[in-house]
Amino acid sequence: MDAACVKQSLLNQIQDLSEHPELYCRNPGRDFTRKRKLPFCTLIHFILNMHGGSLTNEVLDYFCCEGSNVSPSAVVQMRDKLKAGVFKDLLIGFNSRMEEITPTRTENGLRILAVDGTEIQTPTDPDDADSYYPGTNGQKPYNMIHLTALYDLLQRTYLDVVVQKSKNQHERKALIQMIEASPIQKSLLIADRGYESYNTLAHIHERGWFYLMRIKDGKNGIVSALDVPDADEFDLDISMNLTRSYTVATKELFKDRNHYRFVPNNVNFDYLPRLNGCYGAEPAFYNLQYRIVRVRISEDLLETLVTNLPADQYPPDKLKELYALRWGIETSFRSLKYTVGLLSFHSKKAECILQEVFASLVIYNFTEWITAQVIIRKPVSKHVYKVNFTVAVHMCRKLLAGKMHPPDVETMIAKYTVPVRPNRKYERRLSKRKNGAAINFTYRIA
């Protein structure tokens, strides 16, 4: 498989979607029915190729070679007719096509997936109350959305994404939604502490997947209600029976903290019915088997993991190695925002912002599928080399726009490489405003 095959797969998926435009427009039977300068497919291509310039420059750059006189105003009007769902279906459909023609990368037969979330600042819109923050202490007002992503760590592609308004975000619900929609049969899902809950673990278990999740050591976490060994490192098997019943008999059972746990009615757990005055009913239990593993990350740092992976095949050292792979989704967010250009929005409207979010994900995956086919030939040195992703995104956009052609694009991508330097550590700096801040419309590259 080569870049031409990847491009054709994406074009075929766009063509399939264009056969039913009524599914993706605001006014079915009316929008995208007449012959126009910006038909359905052309509009999709244009949005995929937008990057960091102003809308006027994007239009001039994309349509100048065609001699077309498409105006920025025409683009705005046509985008208003389009639903963002077309780009999500494009992402999922494109992934399916690629997985049919390429071997799936696995670890012991398991797809290695990660889930994580990131905040993205969008252009200021006071009318969008669910994402608007007025700003305090002299700060300017801003809007924020939350993106929860399911990511393939071995293939380095996004499988699914749920976008929520910042004030209404719920990462665990978003994860459950993506798990239930996924066609993947065998998988290991790696997650951080924000996804810790018995409800999440039960949904992953019912899906037939394995999980590896970092959990809290303090109160309000799973470990706080267990009797664990008084040791720095341990590997403890737990067979937990969850119930909403709170009777004299079950209260005695709850004294065995490693086998029985009470789940109140106000706590979400989808596999036990809520009890509303059902006195005398036989208590219902849900059994969940897992391991609590505490491992040493460094001389002064211990982390606690929960997993349902078998202990004989996955000892603590192997779990630590697998969990380290989760950093791949963190670095992918950085590339998505600053390399692909997710932060350079071209509209204040919520639906248009969603269009650009999913379009950026498609371009990210498109680039990863192409770079996966590039063969890097370097002389023997102390470093292993990888493709320069920034250059690769630029080349792949030119390929999609028809300004470069295979095999030239693969040759050019292979020329620009960077060394892989594993095990480097830096202090992580977190700032809600500065991490993922939208680039103002006024300050765009020419």
C-alpha positions as CSV (number, residue, x, y, z in Angstrom):
1,M,0.0,0.0,0.0
2,D,1.2,3.5,-0.8
3,A,0.1,7.2,-0.5
4,A,-2.0,6.9,-3.6
5,C,-4.0,4.1,-2.0
6,V,-4.5,6.0,1.2
7,K,-5.7,9.1,-0.7
8,Q,-8.0,7.1,-2.9
9,S,-9.6,5.5,0.2
10,L,-10.3,9.0,1.6
11,L,-11.7,10.2,-1.7
12,N,-13.9,7.1,-2.1
13,Q,-15.3,7.7,1.4
14,I,-16.1,11.4,0.6
15,Q,-17.8,10.2,-2.6
16,D,-19.9,7.7,-0.7
17,L,-21.1,10.4,1.7
18,S,-21.9,12.8,-1.1
19,E,-24.4,10.3,-2.5
20,H,-26.7,11.1,0.4
21,P,-26.3,14.8,1.1
22,E,-29.7,14.9,2.6
23,L,-28.3,13.2,5.7
24,Y,-25.8,15.9,6.4
25,C,-27.6,19.2,5.6
26,R,-29.9,21.4,7.5
27,N,-32.7,21.4,4.9
28,P,-32.9,18.0,3.3
29,G,-34.2,18.0,-0.2
30,R,-33.2,21.7,-0.6
31,D,-29.6,22.1,0.3
32,F,-26.9,20.8,-2.1
33,T,-29.5,19.9,-4.8
34,R,-28.6,22.6,-7.4
35,K,-25.4,22.9,-9.4
36,R,-23.2,25.4,-7.6
37,K,-19.6,26.6,-7.5
38,L,-19.2,24.9,-4.1
39,P,-20.9,21.4,-4.4
40,F,-20.9,19.0,-1.5
41,C,-17.6,17.2,-2.3
42,T,-15.7,20.4,-3.0
43,L,-16.8,21.9,0.3
44,I,-15.6,18.8,2.2
45,H,-12.2,19.0,0.4
46,F,-11.9,22.7,1.2
47,I,-12.6,22.3,4.9
48,L,-10.1,19.4,5.1
49,N,-7.4,21.6,3.6
50,M,-8.0,24.7,5.8
51,H,-5.0,25.4,8.1
52,G,-3.7,28.5,9.9
53,G,-4.5,31.3,7.5
54,S,-7.5,33.7,7.5
55,L,-10.6,32.5,5.6
56,T,-9.9,34.8,2.7
57,N,-6.3,33.5,2.3
58,E,-7.6,29.9,2.6
59,V,-10.1,30.5,-0.2
60,L,-7.4,32.2,-2.4
61,D,-4.9,29.4,-1.7
62,Y,-7.3,26.5,-2.5
63,F,-9.2,27.9,-5.5
64,C,-6.6,30.0,-7.2
65,C,-5.3,27.1,-9.4
66,E,-8.8,26.4,-10.6
67,G,-9.5,30.0,-11.8
68,S,-12.6,29.9,-9.7
69,N,-14.1,33.1,-8.2
70,V,-15.4,31.5,-5.0
71,S,-15.7,34.2,-2.3
72,P,-15.3,33.8,1.5
73,S,-18.9,34.8,1.8
74,A,-20.0,31.9,-0.4
75,V,-17.9,29.5,1.8
76,V,-19.6,30.8,5.0
77,Q,-23.1,30.4,3.5
78,M,-22.4,26.8,2.3
79,R,-20.8,25.8,5.6
80,D,-24.0,26.9,7.4
81,K,-25.9,24.3,5.4
82,L,-23.6,21.5,6.4
83,K,-23.9,19.4,9.6
84,A,-20.7,18.5,11.5
85,G,-21.8,14.9,11.6
86,V,-20.5,14.4,8.0
87,F,-16.9,14.8,9.2
88,K,-17.4,12.3,12.1
89,D,-18.8,9.8,9.6
90,L,-15.9,10.6,7.3
91,L,-13.5,9.9,10.2
92,I,-15.1,6.5,11.1
93,G,-15.7,5.4,7.5
94,F,-12.1,6.3,6.5
95,N,-10.7,4.3,9.4
96,S,-12.8,1.3,8.4
97,R,-11.6,1.4,4.8
98,M,-8.0,1.6,5.9
99,E,-8.3,-1.2,8.4
100,E,-9.7,-3.4,5.7
101,I,-6.6,-3.0,3.5
102,T,-3.8,-2.8,6.1
103,P,-2.8,-5.3,8.8
104,T,-3.9,-4.4,12.3
105,R,-1.1,-3.7,14.8
106,T,-1.7,-5.6,18.0
107,E,0.0,-6.7,21.2
108,N,-0.7,-10.4,22.0
109,G,-3.8,-10.2,19.7
110,L,-5.1,-7.1,21.5
111,R,-5.6,-3.6,20.0
112,I,-3.9,-1.2,22.5
113,L,-6.2,1.8,22.9
114,A,-6.0,4.9,25.1
115,V,-8.7,7.3,26.2
116,D,-8.1,10.9,27.4
117,G,-9.5,14.3,27.2
118,T,-8.3,17.8,26.4
119,E,-9.7,21.3,26.6
120,I,-9.8,23.5,23.5
121,Q,-10.4,27.2,23.6
122,T,-12.7,28.4,20.8
123,P,-13.5,31.9,19.5
124,T,-15.4,34.0,22.1
125,D,-19.2,33.6,21.8
126,P,-21.2,35.0,24.8
127,D,-24.4,33.5,23.5
128,D,-23.1,29.9,24.0
129,A,-23.7,29.8,27.8
130,D,-22.6,26.2,28.2
131,S,-19.1,26.9,27.0
132,Y,-18.7,30.6,27.8
133,Y,-16.5,31.9,30.7
134,P,-16.6,35.7,31.4
135,G,-13.0,35.9,32.6
136,T,-11.9,37.1,36.0
137,N,-9.1,39.3,37.4
138,G,-8.8,41.2,34.2
139,Q,-8.8,38.1,31.9
140,K,-10.6,38.3,28.6
141,P,-13.7,36.2,28.2
142,Y,-13.4,32.9,26.3
143,N,-15.3,29.8,25.3
144,M,-14.1,26.2,26.0
145,I,-15.1,22.8,24.6
146,H,-13.9,19.4,25.9
147,L,-12.7,16.7,23.5
148,T,-12.7,13.0,24.7
149,A,-10.8,10.8,22.3
150,L,-10.4,7.0,21.8
151,Y,-6.9,6.5,20.3
152,D,-5.0,3.5,18.8
153,L,-1.6,3.7,20.4
154,L,0.1,1.3,18.0
155,Q,-1.4,2.6,14.8
156,R,-1.3,6.2,16.1
157,T,-4.8,7.1,14.8
158,Y,-8.0,8.5,16.4
159,L,-10.8,6.0,16.4
160,D,-13.6,8.1,17.8
161,V,-14.2,11.4,19.5
162,V,-16.9,12.9,21.7
163,V,-17.0,16.7,21.9
164,Q,-18.8,18.3,24.8
165,K,-19.4,21.9,26.0
166,S,-16.9,22.6,28.8
167,K,-19.6,23.2,31.5
168,N,-21.4,20.0,30.5
169,Q,-18.4,17.7,30.1
170,H,-18.6,14.2,31.4
171,E,-15.6,12.1,30.4
172,R,-16.8,8.8,31.8
173,K,-20.1,9.1,29.9
174,A,-18.2,10.0,26.7
175,L,-16.0,6.9,27.2
176,I,-18.9,4.6,27.6
177,Q,-20.6,6.1,24.5
178,M,-17.4,5.3,22.5
179,I,-17.0,1.8,23.9
180,E,-20.6,0.9,23.0
181,A,-20.2,2.3,19.5
182,S,-16.9,0.6,18.8
183,P,-16.8,-2.4,16.4
184,I,-13.5,-3.7,17.9
185,Q,-13.7,-7.1,19.6
186,K,-10.5,-7.6,21.4
187,S,-8.8,-4.6,23.0
188,L,-6.8,-3.3,26.0
189,L,-8.0,0.1,27.0
190,I,-5.5,2.3,29.0
191,A,-6.9,5.3,30.9
192,D,-5.8,7.8,33.5
193,R,-7.4,8.6,36.9
194,G,-10.3,10.7,35.5
195,Y,-12.1,7.6,34.3
196,E,-12.0,5.7,37.6
197,S,-15.4,4.3,38.5
198,Y,-17.0,0.9,39.0
199,N,-19.5,1.8,36.3
200,T,-16.7,2.4,33.7
201,L,-14.9,-0.8,34.6
202,A,-18.2,-2.8,34.3
203,H,-18.9,-1.3,30.9
204,I,-15.4,-2.2,29.6
205,H,-15.8,-5.7,31.1
206,E,-19.2,-6.3,29.5
207,R,-17.8,-5.2,26.2
208,G,-15.3,-8.0,26.4
209,W,-12.3,-5.7,26.6
210,F,-9.4,-5.6,29.0
211,Y,-8.5,-2.4,30.9
212,L,-5.5,-0.9,32.6
213,M,-6.3,2.3,34.6
214,R,-4.3,4.5,36.9
215,I,-6.4,5.2,40.0
216,K,-6.3,7.5,43.1
217,D,-4.5,6.4,46.2
218,G,-6.3,8.8,48.5
219,K,-10.0,8.9,49.6
220,N,-12.9,8.8,47.2
221,G,-11.1,6.2,45.1
222,I,-11.6,2.5,44.6
223,V,-8.5,1.7,46.8
224,S,-9.8,3.8,49.7
225,A,-12.6,1.2,50.4
226,L,-10.3,-1.8,50.2
227,D,-8.0,-3.6,52.7
228,V,-4.7,-3.5,50.8
229,P,-1.3,-4.8,52.0
230,D,0.9,-2.4,54.0
231,A,3.7,-2.4,51.5
232,D,5.1,-0.1,48.8
233,E,4.4,-2.5,46.0
234,F,1.8,-5.3,45.8
235,D,-0.4,-7.2,43.4
236,L,-3.8,-8.0,44.9
237,D,-6.7,-10.0,43.3
238,I,-10.2,-8.7,44.1
239,S,-13.5,-10.3,43.5
240,M,-16.0,-7.5,44.2
241,N,-19.7,-8.0,44.6
242,L,-21.6,-4.8,44.1
243,T,-25.2,-4.2,45.3
244,R,-27.7,-1.4,46.0
245,S,-29.3,-3.4,48.8
246,Y,-28.7,-2.1,52.3
247,T,-30.3,-4.5,54.7
248,V,-29.3,-6.1,58.0
249,A,-27.9,-9.1,56.1
250,T,-26.0,-7.1,53.5
251,K,-24.5,-4.8,56.1
252,E,-22.8,-7.8,57.6
253,L,-21.4,-8.6,54.1
254,F,-20.0,-5.1,53.7
255,K,-17.6,-5.8,56.6
256,D,-15.6,-7.9,54.1
257,R,-14.3,-4.8,52.2
258,N,-12.5,-6.8,49.5
259,H,-15.6,-8.7,48.4
260,Y,-18.7,-6.6,49.0
261,R,-19.5,-3.0,48.2
262,F,-22.6,-0.9,48.6
263,V,-23.6,1.3,45.6
264,P,-26.1,4.1,46.6
265,N,-29.0,5.0,44.4
266,N,-27.4,8.4,43.6
267,V,-24.3,6.7,42.2
268,N,-24.4,5.7,38.5
269,F,-24.1,2.0,38.0
270,D,-25.9,0.8,34.9
271,Y,-25.9,-2.9,35.7
272,L,-27.9,-2.7,39.0
273,P,-31.5,-1.4,39.2
274,R,-32.1,1.5,41.5
275,L,-34.1,0.5,44.5
276,N,-37.1,2.8,45.2
277,G,-39.0,1.4,48.1
278,C,-38.6,-2.2,47.1
279,Y,-38.5,-3.5,50.6
280,G,-38.1,-7.3,51.1
281,A,-36.8,-7.9,47.6
282,E,-33.9,-10.3,47.2
283,P,-30.6,-8.3,46.9
284,A,-29.1,-8.2,43.4
285,F,-25.3,-8.5,43.1
286,Y,-22.9,-7.7,40.2
287,N,-19.5,-9.4,40.4
288,L,-16.4,-7.7,39.1
289,Q,-13.0,-9.3,39.2
290,Y,-9.9,-7.2,38.9
291,R,-6.3,-6.7,40.2
292,I,-5.0,-3.8,42.3
293,V,-1.3,-3.3,41.5
294,R,1.0,-0.8,43.0
295,V,4.2,-0.2,41.1
296,R,7.3,2.0,41.6
297,I,7.7,4.5,38.8
298,S,10.8,6.2,40.3
299,E,12.6,6.3,43.6
300,D,10.1,8.6,45.2
301,L,6.9,7.9,43.1
302,L,4.4,5.0,43.4
303,E,1.4,4.6,41.2
304,T,-1.7,2.3,41.7
305,L,-3.2,0.5,38.7
306,V,-6.4,-1.4,38.3
307,T,-6.7,-4.1,35.6
308,N,-8.4,-7.3,34.6
309,L,-5.4,-8.6,32.7
310,P,-4.3,-12.1,33.8
311,A,-1.4,-12.0,36.3
312,D,0.5,-14.9,34.8
313,Q,0.8,-13.1,31.4
314,Y,1.0,-9.5,32.7
315,P,3.2,-9.2,35.8
316,P,3.6,-5.7,37.4
317,D,6.6,-4.8,35.2
318,K,4.7,-5.6,32.1
319,L,1.8,-3.4,33.3
320,K,4.2,-0.5,33.9
321,E,5.5,-0.9,30.4
322,L,2.0,-0.9,28.9
323,Y,0.8,2.0,30.9
324,A,3.8,4.1,29.7
325,L,2.4,3.7,26.1
326,R,-0.5,6.0,27.2
327,W,1.8,9.0,26.7
328,G,1.2,8.6,23.0
329,I,-2.3,10.1,23.2
330,E,-0.9,13.1,25.1
331,T,1.7,13.9,22.4
332,S,-1.0,13.3,19.7
333,F,-3.1,16.1,21.2
334,R,-0.1,18.5,20.9
335,S,0.3,17.5,17.2
336,L,-3.4,17.9,16.6
337,K,-3.6,21.4,18.1
338,Y,-0.3,23.0,16.9
339,T,0.8,21.0,13.9
340,V,-2.5,20.1,12.2
341,G,-3.9,23.5,13.3
342,L,-6.9,22.6,15.3
343,L,-6.7,25.9,17.2
344,S,-7.0,28.0,14.1
345,F,-10.7,28.1,13.8
346,H,-12.4,30.0,10.9
347,S,-15.8,30.6,12.5
348,K,-17.5,31.4,15.8
349,K,-20.5,29.2,15.1
350,A,-20.7,26.0,17.2
351,E,-21.6,23.8,14.2
352,C,-18.7,25.1,12.1
353,I,-16.3,24.7,15.0
354,L,-17.3,21.0,15.2
355,Q,-16.8,20.7,11.5
356,E,-13.2,21.9,11.9
357,V,-12.5,19.7,14.9
358,F,-13.5,16.5,13.1
359,A,-11.8,17.7,9.9
360,S,-8.5,18.1,11.8
361,L,-8.9,14.5,13.1
362,V,-9.3,13.2,9.6
363,I,-6.2,15.1,8.4
364,Y,-4.3,13.7,11.4
365,N,-5.2,10.1,10.6
366,F,-4.6,10.7,6.9
367,T,-1.1,11.8,7.6
368,E,-0.4,8.9,10.0
369,W,-1.6,6.3,7.5
370,I,0.7,7.8,4.9
371,T,3.7,8.1,7.1
372,A,3.2,4.5,8.2
373,Q,4.1,3.5,4.6
374,V,7.3,5.7,4.4
375,I,10.6,3.8,4.7
376,I,13.3,5.7,6.4
377,R,16.9,4.9,5.4
378,K,19.5,6.4,7.6
379,P,23.2,5.5,8.3
380,V,23.9,3.6,11.5
381,S,23.8,6.0,14.5
382,K,23.0,6.0,18.1
383,H,19.4,7.3,17.4
384,V,16.5,5.7,15.7
385,Y,14.8,8.2,13.3
386,K,11.1,8.9,12.7
387,V,9.2,11.1,10.2
388,N,9.0,14.8,11.0
389,F,5.2,15.0,11.5
390,T,5.1,18.8,10.9
391,V,6.5,18.4,7.4
392,A,4.4,15.3,6.8
393,V,1.2,17.2,7.5
394,H,2.2,19.9,5.1
395,M,3.0,17.4,2.3
396,C,-0.2,15.3,2.9
397,R,-2.3,18.4,2.6
398,K,-0.7,19.2,-0.7
399,L,-1.3,15.6,-1.8
400,L,-5.0,15.8,-0.9
401,A,-5.3,19.2,-2.7
402,G,-3.7,17.7,-5.9
403,K,-0.6,19.9,-5.6
404,M,1.7,16.9,-5.1
405,H,1.5,13.3,-6.3
406,P,2.8,9.9,-5.3
407,P,5.6,8.8,-5.1
408,D,7.0,12.3,-4.8
409,V,5.2,12.9,-1.5
410,E,6.6,9.8,0.1
411,T,10.1,10.7,-1.1
412,M,9.8,14.2,0.3
413,I,8.4,12.9,3.7
414,A,11.3,10.4,4.0
415,K,13.9,13.2,3.6
416,Y,12.7,15.1,6.7
417,T,13.2,13.0,9.8
418,V,13.9,13.7,13.5
419,P,15.7,11.4,16.1
420,V,13.7,9.5,18.6
421,R,14.9,10.2,22.1
422,P,13.1,7.9,24.6
423,N,12.9,8.3,28.3
424,R,13.3,12.1,28.3
425,K,11.4,13.8,31.1
426,Y,10.3,17.4,31.6
427,E,8.2,19.1,34.1
428,R,4.6,19.4,32.9
429,R,3.2,22.9,32.9
430,L,-0.6,23.1,33.0
431,S,-2.7,26.2,32.3
432,K,-6.4,26.0,31.4
433,R,-6.2,29.2,29.3
434,K,-2.8,28.8,27.6
435,N,-3.1,25.1,26.8
436,G,-5.3,24.9,23.8
437,A,-6.0,28.7,23.4
438,A,-7.7,29.6,20.1
439,I,-5.7,31.7,17.8
440,N,-7.5,35.1,17.2
441,F,-8.9,35.8,13.8
442,T,-6.8,38.9,13.6
443,Y,-3.4,37.1,14.1
444,R,-3.3,34.7,11.2
445,I,-0.4,33.9,8.9
446,A,-0.4,35.4,5.4
